[in-house]
Amino acid sequence: MSMGYVILKCWIFVKNIIYKSSKIHLVFKFSFIIFILHKLKNKGNMNLDSIKSKLQSLQPKPKTTYEKIDYTKIYFKPQPGKYQIRIVPSKFDKNNPFREIYFHYGFAKFPILALTNWNEQDPIVEIVQQLRKTKDPENWNLAKKLNPKMRVFAPVVVRGKESEGVRLWEFGVEVYKELMKWTEDEDFGGDFTDVANGRDFTIEVEKANVGGRDVNKVTSIRIKPKTSQLSDDTALVEKLLEEQPDILSINKKFKYDDLKDIVQKWLTPEEDSNEPVISTTGDEDESEDLPAESSKPSVTNKFDALFKS
């Protein structure tokens, strides 16, 4: 016997006692019956709105889309050949066109900006400092590998492609020294970035094998003996001086705790993991790509203690 039937029988019994001779008894009777039927009709039915809401919550969330960056408009990465370029005054430091930027290699697919570039504490640098306080040769060797590596960036314009704007030329210590020596040259000394009386450079690039990899290596850097303008177009000169990419804004800046998590995972790899990682030697000064791959060094518990200290 259904609950609806019991309720209906009870109501009829009460109705016969109270409303038997009432004129409104029919109206009340039918209204109550309609109410009961409505209840019975909805009893056990699915709540479609609730189900729809649940279904929507189970749907995979749309992937976040990012605007694709055309890095050819940001970096000057010369292929084998000869180029005439002009190093222009830096928007970020009027006194020095070269920016020394430090990266961590080997902890992720791509290099990671060291927080020291912003004069902030960096957990990896802290590990290096702790390792160097010990007398263990292995610790000193690991500290050398973990120490952030310097790359130098200069804003340049490629002659014949001035309309493409300023791009960043990245290079290592050897090219850096070669460029710096021209500032002290007796015949060509001076500010080669000067907008009105600066000098262009001619560079030659060839394929070379560095650390077992084929890379594009700068093999020759010559300064032009004759001075020249950056451009005779005043508007273009202003644009070249003001519209320059910022290397510290292009790359992601990790927070201290995020970087700490990254290095902790690196220091305590899963057992039997033979996944190769990028070397942290940083000896390939002229490589435009990441350093060569090598096996991850074994790390003992003492490095955990150093990290936590």
C-alpha positions as a printed NumPy array, in Angstrom:
array([[  0.   ,   0.   ,   0.   ],
       [  1.478,   3.325,  -1.101],
       [  1.931,   6.295,   1.195],
       [ -0.177,   8.426,  -1.144],
       [ -3.097,   6.029,  -0.807],
       [ -2.899,   6.096,   2.994],
       [ -2.829,   9.907,   3.061],
       [ -5.79 ,  10.058,   0.705],
       [ -7.885,   7.635,   2.82 ],
       [ -7.125,   9.602,   5.977],
       [ -8.135,  12.814,   4.34 ],
       [-11.429,  11.364,   3.135],
       [-12.203,  10.201,   6.66 ],
       [-11.522,  13.635,   8.153],
       [-13.367,  15.365,   5.354],
       [-16.498,  13.292,   5.902],
       [-16.58 ,  14.33 ,   9.551],
       [-15.822,  18.049,   9.146],
       [-17.089,  19.01 ,   5.711],
       [-19.851,  16.5  ,   5.016],
       [-22.568,  19.115,   4.738],
       [-20.297,  22.004,   3.743],
       [-20.766,  23.667,   0.409],
       [-17.017,  24.09 ,   0.05 ],
       [-16.348,  20.45 ,   0.628],
       [-16.077,  19.65 ,  -3.116],
       [-13.694,  22.51 ,  -3.812],
       [-11.449,  21.541,  -0.94 ],
       [-11.617,  17.9  ,  -1.873],
       [-10.492,  18.452,  -5.448],
       [ -7.775,  20.908,  -4.49 ],
       [ -6.337,  18.448,  -1.99 ],
       [ -6.507,  15.571,  -4.446],
       [ -4.643,  17.684,  -6.993],
       [ -2.021,  18.418,  -4.345],
       [ -1.609,  14.709,  -3.536],
       [ -1.402,  13.76 ,  -7.186],
       [  1.225,  16.397,  -7.761],
       [  3.252,  14.972,  -4.891],
       [  2.889,  11.446,  -6.193],
       [  3.79 ,  12.537,  -9.684],
       [  7.067,  14.121,  -8.567],
       [  7.919,  11.411,  -6.051],
       [ 11.07 ,   9.607,  -7.219],
       [ 11.615,  11.853, -10.256],
       [ 15.124,  13.044, -11.073],
       [ 16.136,  16.617, -10.352],
       [ 17.255,  17.544, -13.841],
       [ 18.692,  20.886, -12.806],
       [ 20.847,  19.211, -10.18 ],
       [ 22.028,  16.578, -12.646],
       [ 22.873,  19.201, -15.254],
       [ 24.858,  21.15 , -12.687],
       [ 26.759,  18.027, -11.648],
       [ 27.423,  17.095, -15.264],
       [ 28.85 ,  20.528, -15.991],
       [ 31.168,  20.248, -12.992],
       [ 32.527,  16.968, -14.393],
       [ 33.25 ,  18.415, -17.8  ],
       [ 36.961,  19.05 , -18.47 ],
       [ 37.805,  22.678, -17.986],
       [ 38.915,  24.482, -21.128],
       [ 42.669,  24.772, -21.423],
       [ 44.157,  28.163, -20.825],
       [ 45.286,  29.638, -24.11 ],
       [ 48.263,  31.913, -24.369],
       [ 49.161,  34.313, -27.087],
       [ 51.861,  32.774, -29.235],
       [ 55.075,  34.767, -29.101],
       [ 57.16 ,  35.237, -32.221],
       [ 60.635,  35.002, -30.737],
       [ 62.276,  35.895, -34.06 ],
       [ 61.085,  39.438, -33.354],
       [ 62.704,  39.394, -29.907],
       [ 66.017,  37.594, -30.36 ],
       [ 68.76 ,  37.951, -32.926],
       [ 69.99 ,  34.396, -33.448],
       [ 72.398,  34.515, -36.382],
       [ 72.615,  31.514, -38.647],
       [ 75.885,  30.672, -40.457],
       [ 76.878,  33.668, -42.552],
       [ 78.027,  37.285, -42.292],
       [ 76.057,  40.092, -40.652],
       [ 76.507,  43.817, -40.157],
       [ 74.931,  44.921, -36.887],
       [ 74.745,  47.999, -34.707],
       [ 74.654,  47.776, -30.924],
       [ 72.309,  50.518, -29.758],
       [ 72.116,  52.296, -26.39 ],
       [ 70.098,  50.282, -23.904],
       [ 66.747,  51.608, -22.803],
       [ 67.346,  50.051, -19.389],
       [ 70.852,  51.399, -18.766],
       [ 72.021,  54.426, -20.735],
       [ 75.615,  53.867, -19.58 ],
       [ 75.97 ,  50.231, -20.591],
       [ 74.365,  48.365, -23.513],
       [ 75.267,  44.956, -22.08 ],
       [ 73.049,  43.214, -19.54 ],
       [ 74.569,  40.353, -17.554],
       [ 71.734,  37.936, -16.776],
       [ 72.121,  34.794, -14.671],
       [ 70.285,  31.528, -15.377],
       [ 69.906,  28.169, -13.664],
       [ 70.428,  25.273, -16.06 ],
       [ 69.45 ,  21.649, -15.635],
       [ 66.438,  21.931, -13.359],
       [ 63.758,  22.188, -16.047],
       [ 63.299,  21.955, -19.788],
       [ 64.32 ,  25.576, -20.185],
       [ 66.766,  27.79 , -18.267],
       [ 65.355,  29.472, -15.161],
       [ 66.085,  33.072, -14.284],
       [ 68.001,  33.366, -11.023],
       [ 66.267,  35.551,  -8.47 ],
       [ 69.564,  37.336,  -7.929],
       [ 68.799,  39.216, -11.147],
       [ 66.312,  41.164,  -9.016],
       [ 68.635,  41.274,  -5.988],
       [ 66.396,  38.74 ,  -4.249],
       [ 67.218,  35.604,  -2.278],
       [ 67.559,  32.498,  -4.411],
       [ 67.364,  29.   ,  -2.828],
       [ 69.775,  27.499,  -5.355],
       [ 72.342,  30.205,  -4.69 ],
       [ 71.883,  29.553,  -0.983],
       [ 72.702,  25.877,  -1.55 ],
       [ 75.848,  26.88 ,  -3.442],
       [ 76.901,  29.082,  -0.55 ],
       [ 76.344,  26.246,   1.944],
       [ 78.278,  23.761,  -0.188],
       [ 81.234,  26.126,  -0.408],
       [ 81.412,  26.354,   3.384],
       [ 82.428,  22.7  ,   3.52 ],
       [ 85.828,  21.182,   2.739],
       [ 84.421,  18.33 ,   0.702],
       [ 85.765,  18.447,  -2.894],
       [ 82.557,  16.828,  -4.15 ],
       [ 80.533,  19.619,  -2.586],
       [ 82.689,  22.234,  -4.259],
       [ 82.306,  20.462,  -7.59 ],
       [ 78.537,  20.35 ,  -7.187],
       [ 78.509,  24.005,  -6.146],
       [ 80.285,  24.903,  -9.371],
       [ 77.655,  23.069, -11.389],
       [ 74.735,  24.556,  -9.481],
       [ 76.029,  28.112,  -9.59 ],
       [ 73.92 ,  30.236, -11.986],
       [ 75.551,  30.87 , -15.347],
       [ 75.894,  34.29 , -16.898],
       [ 74.607,  35.102, -20.343],
       [ 74.96 ,  38.547, -21.863],
       [ 72.292,  40.361, -23.863],
       [ 72.799,  43.392, -26.086],
       [ 70.174,  45.365, -28.059],
       [ 71.111,  45.261, -31.734],
       [ 69.833,  46.367, -35.102],
       [ 70.672,  44.301, -38.181],
       [ 71.656,  46.546, -41.035],
       [ 69.233,  46.337, -43.905],
       [ 66.508,  45.268, -41.483],
       [ 66.182,  48.404, -39.38 ],
       [ 62.416,  48.349, -39.864],
       [ 62.284,  45.079, -37.885],
       [ 63.369,  46.992, -34.802],
       [ 65.727,  46.184, -31.969],
       [ 66.328,  42.556, -31.044],
       [ 68.34 ,  40.943, -28.274],
       [ 71.622,  39.306, -29.15 ],
       [ 72.612,  36.67 , -26.599],
       [ 76.194,  35.512, -26.178],
       [ 78.687,  34.166, -23.672],
       [ 81.885,  35.343, -22.031],
       [ 84.208,  35.   , -25.048],
       [ 82.127,  37.199, -27.349],
       [ 81.557,  39.584, -24.431],
       [ 85.314,  40.028, -23.965],
       [ 85.821,  40.498, -27.686],
       [ 83.247,  43.282, -27.828],
       [ 84.48 ,  44.955, -24.666],
       [ 88.051,  45.23 , -25.921],
       [ 86.948,  47.631, -28.64 ],
       [ 86.037,  50.206, -26.017],
       [ 89.75 ,  50.438, -25.124],
       [ 91.162,  50.258, -28.624],
       [ 93.459,  53.224, -29.419],
       [ 92.198,  53.591, -32.981],
       [ 88.544,  52.705, -32.545],
       [ 88.015,  53.416, -28.881],
       [ 84.967,  55.279, -27.7  ],
       [ 81.25 ,  54.775, -27.592],
       [ 80.399,  52.555, -30.546],
       [ 76.693,  52.822, -29.595],
       [ 76.619,  56.588, -30.183],
       [ 73.539,  57.442, -32.24 ],
       [ 75.312,  60.076, -34.346],
       [ 78.911,  58.824, -34.504],
       [ 78.882,  55.186, -33.511],
       [ 80.283,  52.166, -35.316],
       [ 78.816,  49.006, -36.767],
       [ 80.213,  45.515, -36.278],
       [ 80.648,  42.775, -38.835],
       [ 80.243,  39.301, -37.37 ],
       [ 80.732,  35.928, -38.985],
       [ 78.971,  32.789, -37.803],
       [ 79.867,  29.184, -38.584],
       [ 78.658,  25.764, -37.555],
       [ 80.767,  24.251, -34.798],
       [ 80.703,  21.217, -32.537],
       [ 80.496,  22.215, -28.883],
       [ 80.052,  19.557, -26.218],
       [ 79.021,  17.022, -28.836],
       [ 76.399,  19.286, -30.385],
       [ 76.324,  21.33 , -33.56 ],
       [ 75.838,  24.996, -32.712],
       [ 76.12 ,  28.327, -34.468],
       [ 79.358,  29.892, -33.253],
       [ 80.57 ,  33.457, -33.728],
       [ 84.036,  33.078, -35.294],
       [ 84.851,  36.677, -36.172],
       [ 83.975,  40.127, -34.833],
       [ 85.283,  43.205, -36.63 ],
       [ 84.447,  46.83 , -35.964],
       [ 83.854,  49.225, -38.847],
       [ 86.599,  51.867, -39.061],
       [ 84.198,  54.53 , -40.279],
       [ 81.659,  56.079, -37.916],
       [ 78.01 ,  56.36 , -38.934],
       [ 74.56 ,  57.346, -37.736],
       [ 72.197,  54.841, -36.311],
       [ 69.723,  56.194, -38.863],
       [ 68.993,  59.492, -40.578],
       [ 65.303,  58.952, -39.792],
       [ 64.672,  60.758, -36.513],
       [ 61.404,  58.948, -35.87 ],
       [ 63.038,  55.569, -36.462],
       [ 65.905,  56.412, -34.115],
       [ 63.439,  57.335, -31.38 ],
       [ 61.576,  54.083, -31.937],
       [ 64.775,  52.014, -31.786],
       [ 65.773,  53.645, -28.52 ],
       [ 62.395,  53.27 , -26.837],
       [ 60.967,  49.992, -28.152],
       [ 63.335,  47.341, -26.845],
       [ 62.471,  43.913, -25.407],
       [ 63.192,  43.349, -21.724],
       [ 64.838,  39.999, -21.098],
       [ 63.612,  39.926, -17.486],
       [ 60.002,  40.369, -18.613],
       [ 60.109,  37.859, -21.465],
       [ 61.072,  34.926, -19.236],
       [ 59.03 ,  33.669, -16.305],
       [ 60.102,  34.763, -12.843],
       [ 59.686,  31.965, -10.294],
       [ 58.828,  32.738,  -6.696],
       [ 61.277,  31.681,  -3.987],
       [ 59.075,  28.806,  -2.734],
       [ 58.407,  27.547,  -6.272],
       [ 62.11 ,  27.534,  -7.034],
       [ 62.761,  25.774,  -3.739],
       [ 60.297,  23.017,  -4.698],
       [ 62.014,  22.623,  -8.065],
       [ 65.463,  22.214,  -6.567],
       [ 64.22 ,  19.865,  -3.828],
       [ 62.773,  17.535,  -6.466],
       [ 66.048,  17.736,  -8.342],
       [ 68.073,  16.943,  -5.243],
       [ 65.87 ,  13.98 ,  -4.305],
       [ 65.046,  12.204,  -7.565],
       [ 62.881,   9.114,  -7.662],
       [ 64.756,   5.836,  -7.42 ],
       [ 65.724,   4.084, -10.653],
       [ 65.12 ,   7.268, -12.605],
       [ 67.457,   7.36 , -15.596],
       [ 65.924,  10.413, -17.162],
       [ 68.698,  12.597, -18.602],
       [ 68.834,  16.219, -17.597],
       [ 70.542,  19.21 , -19.052],
       [ 74.086,  19.704, -17.866],
       [ 74.828,  22.628, -15.578],
       [ 78.414,  23.094, -16.711],
       [ 77.676,  26.214, -18.733],
       [ 81.051,  25.912, -20.519],
       [ 79.554,  26.246, -23.984],
       [ 79.827,  30.023, -24.103],
       [ 78.942,  30.435, -27.743],
       [ 75.969,  28.075, -27.799],
       [ 72.637,  29.768, -28.402],
       [ 70.846,  26.693, -27.097],
       [ 70.876,  24.839, -23.808],
       [ 74.021,  23.014, -22.686],
       [ 74.49 ,  19.374, -23.592],
       [ 72.611,  16.632, -21.768],
       [ 74.312,  14.521, -19.118],
       [ 73.361,  12.044, -16.437],
       [ 72.022,  13.497, -13.22 ],
       [ 74.635,  13.273, -10.41 ],
       [ 73.842,  11.188,  -7.358],
       [ 72.849,  13.258,  -4.321],
       [ 73.146,  12.047,  -0.729],
       [ 71.231,  13.013,   2.384],
       [ 73.861,  15.551,   3.365],
       [ 72.654,  17.826,   0.587],
       [ 69.163,  17.761,   2.081],
       [ 70.68 ,  18.894,   5.354],
       [ 72.52 ,  21.687,   3.58 ],
       [ 69.335,  22.825,   1.921],
       [ 67.39 ,  22.879,   5.177],
       [ 70.082,  24.685,   7.114]])
